[in-house]
Amino acid sequence: MSSNWNDPFFMANWQKENAKKTKHSLGGASLSLWSLQSILDLAGPQEKQAWHDQKMQYTSIQGGEELRGLISQQYKDLSAENIVIFSGAQEALTCIYLALLDNTSRVIGLTPSYAPMTFAAQKTGAEFIEFPLTNIKNKWSLDFLSLNEKINKNLDMLIVNFPHNPTGFIPSLTDWQETLKIAEVAGTWVVCDEVFKGLEFNKQNVIPPVCDLLPMGVSVGSLSKAYGCPSTRIGWVATHSTDLISKVLNIKRYLSICPSRFDEAIAKIMIRNKEQVLDQNKSFIKNRYEYAKSKIKMDLSNWIDMNQISAGIVLFPSLKLNTSAHDFCKNFLAETGYRLEPGLCFGANHTQNFRLGLGGANLEQGLDVLESYFKGYTP
């Protein structure tokens, strides 16, 4: 496979072509805590009975009203009618782009980024402008002054992802609100992928959902990341715009049509127990982060620089070796069976970075394998 970022399917091809070689994922962005039984253990008697009594029928195209009502409680002044359920966050994002963008649109998106999130916007024909985060002393940040200068009446959409994947960056509320004020005056839609929301390590890092801060703000959520249930294909859109709700519903009719009843049932259990679930997941990830930080500092710092994070499930360290991260990850996988995700999966300029997941079952063993590989490494 060519290490060509101009290929919009680079990440998909990297993962597809290496799937059979992968014994353990060391670069994934998901948690390994929850099983179906552990989720059902959270349920009350009525929920457990409802699980067993599920009918093999369709749900509402917009999603079940009960689930939409539970999700709406996470936001300010929203009701079930302001929520649409999708089969994961990527479908939600794609429907938003198809509803709001065309070949006359101009869009800004951040880099590095989860590739499908931004490439789906480009597939509408919109002019897509990458805006880079910068890494200063192993801490990623965003130049809001420069970003704000690019937001004007000719910009149709700003696409962001906070907490950010793969860097863990979260803006300060002051910086973010200033950007949103400028976007409101310009009439720019702001779409925020918030799938890692709830995994902020400290309360002072938490910012409100974008749909609570801006009339043209659109929040996208999911059970896959913060809730740790990627096998449950539930994502959603939250917005005050009834016009956008109508448009995405019309598009969704030609895609997944409606959610699975079983996925909705699991989602209701998890969201009813949101505080317990997120606290447990956050504690798990914080402990993993502290372990990885200590391990890298003590045993791996000769070969990699580790970035600091404020939230999320992944790190985006950089190699100190005289080789690209793509080649390194490819050879590391071939020799050990452990797969990292090279930085080219997230942007053209990240040739020395790779994504390291904190939520997998084999993190400690994987870091030991990585250390042994570095010690025996020859270019």
N, C-alpha and C positions, 0 to 999 in steps of 0.2 A: 504493500500500500504506500502510495506517495505521501510524503509529509507536506501536503499542499493545503494551506488554510483556505485557498480560494474554492476548494471543494466544499459546498455547503453541507455535505453529509460526512465530513471528516470524522466527527465524534461517533456517529452511527456506524461508519465503516470500521473505525478502530475497534469498537466494541464487538461488532459482528465478526470481524475476521479473527479476533483473538478469543472469542468465547470458548472454543473447544480447548484452547491452551490454558484457560484460567481455572486453576484449582481453588484459589482464594482471591476475592476482590479486596484490595488494599486502598482503592481509590474511590470507592462508592460513597454516595451522599445519602445514605439511609441508616436507620437504626436496626439493631438485631435483638430487641428486647421482647417484642410482643408475639404471642401465638394466638390462634383463635380461642383456645381454651382460656388463656389469661384475660382476654377481652371479655368473654362470656362470664368470667368470674366477677367482673365489675357490674354486671347487669343485675337488676332486681328481678323478682319472680315473674312479673308481667312481661318484662323484656325478654326473659328466657323463653317464656311460653310463646311470645310473638315470633321469636326466631324459629321455633319448631313448627309454627302454624303458617309460615310464609306461603302465599299463593304463587303459583307459577304464572304470573301475569305481569303486564307492563306497569310501569309507574307513570306519573305525570311527566310530560315533556320538560316542564320547568323544574321537576324534582318534587318529591313529597313535601307537602305543606308543613308537616311536623318538623322535618329535618331543616327546611329553610327557615322556619321560625327559630329553631335552636341556633343556627348559624347567625341569624340577624342580631341575636343578643350580644354578639361580639363587637357590634358596631353601634355608633351613635345615631339615633333617630331613623333607623332602618326597620322595615318589617319584612315578613316573608316574601312580599311582592317585589322587594328590591334585590332578591337573591335568585340566581339561576344555578342549578346543579349540573355539572358536566362529568364526563368520564376522565377525570384528571385535570390538572392545571394546564397542560399543553393544549388540550382541546378548547379550554376556556380562552386562553390567549389567542389562539388561531381565530376563533369566532369573533373576538373583539377586533382584531386586525381587519378581518373581512368586512366587518360592519362599518368601520370608521375610515379605512384607508383605501386608496386607489393609486393609479399611476401619476396622479397630480400631487400626491401628498409628500411632505417632508417629515422625517422622523429622526430623532436622536435616541441612540441606545448606548449603554455602557459597555466597555470592554476592560478586562476580560468578562465573559458572560457564558451562561449555559447556551450553547449554540442554537438549539431549536427555538429558544425564546425569541431571538433576534432574526434568525433566518426566515421564520414564518412571516414576520412583518415585511421583509424584503420581497417575499413571494407575491405580495399584492401589487408589486410594481412601484412601490413608494421609493423615493430617494432616501437612502439610509445613511446617516452620519454617525460614525463611531466616536464616542467620547471616552477617553481613557481615565481609569483610576491610576494613581501613581503610588509607587512603593518607596517610602522614605524610612530608612533604618528599620526595615522589616515590618512596617506598619502601613497598610494601604489607606489612601485618603482620596478625596475628590476635590478638585479645584472649582468650588462653587461660583467664584467670581467669573471665571471663564465660561462656565456652563451657563450662567444667567445671561451673559452677553449674547449667547446664541439662541435664546428663547425670544421669539418675536411673533408677529401676526402671520408670518410665513411658515411657522413651525406648527404642524398639525398634531404631533404626538411626541411625548417624552416617555421612554420605557426604562424603568428601573427595577431593581430587585434588592429589597432590603428586608431582613439581613441578607447581605450579598453573597452569592455563590459565584466563584469559589474563594473569595478573599475574607469573608466574615465581617466586612465593613458595614457600619451603621452611621448615618450622618447625625450630627447634633440636631436637635429639634429647631434651634434658632436658624441654622443654615438652611434646613429643609423648608421651613415655613417661608423664608425669604424667596426661595426658588418657586414655591407654589404661588406666592402672591404675584410674581412676574408672569407665571404661566396663566393665572386666572385673567389678568389684564390682557394677555395676548390671545386668549381663547384657545389655549393648547390643552389637549387631553393629556392627563398624566396617568399612565398605567403602571401599577406597582405589583410585581410578583412577590407576595408575602408568605410564601410557603414555609419559610424558616421562622416566621414570627411565633414567639412563644419560647424560643431557645436563646433569648438574650441572657447573658450571664449575670448582669446587674440591672436593677430597676431603672437606674439613671440612663441606661442605654436604650430603653424602650421608647419608641416614637409611635404616635397613633396611626391607625390605618389611613391610607391616603384618601379613601372615600369619606372619612370623617373630617378631613382638612380642606377639601376642595370640591365644589359642585361638579366639576368635570374630572374628578379623581375616580379611578376604577381600581378596586382591590381584588386580587386573585388569591384564593386560598386553596388548601389541599389537605388531605389526610396523610399524604405520602411522606412528608419531611418532619415537621415538628411533632406530629402525632405518631410517627413511626409505623405507618401502615401502608406502604406502597402497593401491597397486593390488593388493597381496597381502592378501587379506581373511582375515587370521589374527589372532585375539585369544584370550585365555585367562583362566581363573579358576584361582587357586592358593589352597588352603585346607586346613587340618587336619580340617575337618568332613566326615566321610564321609556324614553325613545330607544336608548341603547338596549334595554331589556328586551324590547319587542324585536329589535333587529337581530340580536344574537339568538333568540328563540327561533326565528325564521331560518337562520343558517343551520342551527343545531338539528333541525328536522331532517337534514340531508347527511348528517354525520351519525352520532351515537343514538340519536332520537331521544332516549331517556336513560336514566341510571338503572342499575340493577337493584332489585328489592333487597337482596342480601347485603350488598355493599351499603345501601342506605341504613339497614338495620345495625350494622357494625358502626357506621358513622354516628348514629344517634347515641349508642352506648358510649363511644369515646368522647363525644362532645358534651354529653351530660356529666361526664366525669373529667372534664377538661382540666381542672386545677390539679387533680391527682396525677393524671396522665402526663401533663406538661412538666410538673415538678419532678416526677420520676425520671422522665427523659432528660430534662435539663441537668439533674444531679449526675446522671450516668455520663453525659457528654462532658460536663465540667471535670469530672474525675479522669476521664479519658484524655482530655486536653492537658491537664496537669501532668499526667503520666507521660504523654508524648513530648511535652515541653521539656521535662526533666531528662528523658531518654535521649532526645536529640541534642540537648546541651552537653550532656555527659559523654555520649558515645558516638554521635553522628555529626557533630559540628565541624569536623574537618572536611566534610563532603557536602553539606547542605546548610543553607540559611533558612530558619523557620520564621514564618510571619506570625505576628500577634493577631488574635481575633477577639471580637466582642460578643460573638454569637455564632450559631450554626453548628454544622456537623463536620466541616472539612477544613483542612489547611491547604495553603498554596505555596509550599516552600520552593526555593530555587537551588539548582545544582551549582556547586563550585567547580565541577569537573570541566575539562576541555572537550566536552561532547554535548550534543543536544539532548534535551530531556526526552524527545521522541525516540532517539536511538537508545538512550539509556533504558527507558521503560520497556522498549521492545526486547532488548537483550536480557533485562532483569526478569521479564515474564518467561522468556524461553528457557532460562536456566533454573528458575525457582518455582514457576507456576503461580506467582503472586502478581496481580495486575494493578499497576498505578495508571492514572490518566494523565497523559502528557499535556503540557500547557497549550499546544496547538489545538486541542479540543475546545479551547476557550478564547482564542484570539491569536492573530498572526504574530504579534510581538512578544509572545510568551514562550519563546523557544527554550528557555532555561528553567521554566517552572513545571511542576507537576502537582496534581491534586492527590492529597492523602486523606482518606476518610477516617473519621474517629469513631464511627458507629458500628463497624463490622465486628463479627465474632472473633476474628483472628488478629486484632490490632497488636497486642503484645508480642505474639509469636512472629507476626509479620515484620515488626520493627527489629526483632532479633535477626531475622533472615536478611533484612536489608543491611544491618550492620555487618554481618558475615560477608555479604556480597561486596560491600564497599571495601572491606579489608583485603579481599582477594581480587579487587578490580584492576584490570589493566586496559588502557584505551585500545 
